[in-house]
Amino acid sequence: MIDSSRSTTAAQSPLAGTALGLLLCAIALITLALGLAEDLGTPAFLALIGAELALTACMGTLFGTVRAQRTADTEQQQRDEAALDALEPLREGGQR
């Protein structure tokens, strides 16, 4: 069988890193909103909560994209392996 030069474990997607960075921002906003809840007015407090919800929605979208990309990569890898397995008898026949 022909071995691939790529490792079998996929590298972490840059989208996943971005989503994790957004998670840190969301946690910071929650902490800020709760810590300053008494000092802030209602509109500012609601703006912080709204920003946190928007970041959470972005994270969900990014993680969904990463999952779909990983699924597509896995399916492509399976198709590639099937094609290489189908070509294997040709490779062995040429070595005689």
C-alpha positions as CSV (number, residue, x, y, z in Angstrom):
1,M,0.0,0.0,0.0
2,I,1.2,3.5,-0.7
3,D,1.7,5.5,2.4
4,S,0.7,9.1,2.7
5,S,3.2,11.7,3.8
6,R,0.6,13.4,5.9
7,S,0.1,12.3,9.5
8,T,-3.1,10.5,10.4
9,T,-3.9,13.0,13.1
10,A,-5.2,16.3,11.6
11,A,-3.7,19.5,12.8
12,Q,-6.0,21.8,14.7
13,S,-7.9,24.2,12.5
14,P,-7.1,27.9,12.8
15,L,-10.9,28.3,13.1
16,A,-10.9,26.3,16.3
17,G,-8.2,28.5,17.7
18,T,-10.2,31.6,16.8
19,A,-13.3,30.1,18.5
20,L,-11.3,29.4,21.6
21,G,-10.0,33.0,21.6
22,L,-13.5,34.2,21.4
23,L,-14.4,32.1,24.3
24,L,-11.8,33.9,26.4
25,C,-13.3,37.2,25.3
26,A,-16.8,36.0,26.2
27,I,-15.6,35.0,29.7
28,A,-14.0,38.4,30.1
29,L,-17.2,40.2,29.1
30,I,-19.2,38.1,31.6
31,T,-16.8,38.8,34.4
32,L,-16.8,42.5,33.5
33,A,-20.6,42.7,33.4
34,L,-21.0,40.9,36.7
35,G,-18.3,42.8,38.4
36,L,-19.6,46.2,37.3
37,A,-23.3,45.4,37.4
38,E,-24.1,47.8,40.2
39,D,-21.9,50.7,38.8
40,L,-23.1,50.4,35.2
41,G,-26.4,51.6,34.0
42,T,-29.0,49.2,32.5
43,P,-28.1,50.0,28.9
44,A,-24.4,49.4,29.4
45,F,-25.1,46.2,31.3
46,L,-27.4,45.0,28.5
47,A,-24.8,46.0,25.9
48,L,-22.2,43.8,27.6
49,I,-24.6,40.9,27.8
50,G,-25.5,41.4,24.1
51,A,-21.9,41.4,23.1
52,E,-21.3,38.2,25.0
53,L,-24.3,36.5,23.3
54,A,-23.0,37.6,19.9
55,L,-19.5,36.1,20.7
56,T,-21.2,32.9,21.8
57,A,-23.1,32.8,18.5
58,C,-19.8,33.3,16.6
59,M,-18.2,30.5,18.5
60,G,-21.0,28.2,17.7
61,T,-20.7,29.0,14.0
62,L,-16.9,28.5,14.0
63,F,-17.1,25.2,15.8
64,G,-19.9,24.1,13.4
65,T,-17.6,25.0,10.5
66,V,-14.7,23.2,12.0
67,R,-16.8,20.1,12.5
68,A,-18.1,20.2,8.9
69,Q,-14.6,20.7,7.6
70,R,-13.3,17.8,9.6
71,T,-16.1,15.5,8.4
72,A,-15.3,16.5,4.7
73,D,-11.6,15.9,5.3
74,T,-12.4,12.4,6.7
75,E,-14.6,11.6,3.8
76,Q,-11.9,12.8,1.3
77,Q,-9.3,10.7,3.1
78,Q,-11.5,7.6,2.9
79,R,-12.1,8.2,-0.9
80,D,-8.3,8.6,-1.4
81,E,-7.6,5.4,0.5
82,A,-10.2,3.5,-1.5
83,A,-8.6,4.8,-4.8
84,L,-5.1,3.9,-3.7
85,D,-6.4,0.4,-2.6
86,A,-8.0,0.0,-6.1
87,L,-4.6,0.9,-7.7
88,E,-2.6,-1.4,-5.5
89,P,-2.9,-4.4,-7.9
90,L,-1.5,-2.3,-10.8
91,R,1.5,-1.4,-8.7
92,E,2.2,-5.0,-7.8
93,G,1.8,-6.2,-11.4
94,G,4.3,-3.7,-12.6
95,Q,7.1,-5.0,-10.3
96,R,7.3,-8.5,-11.8
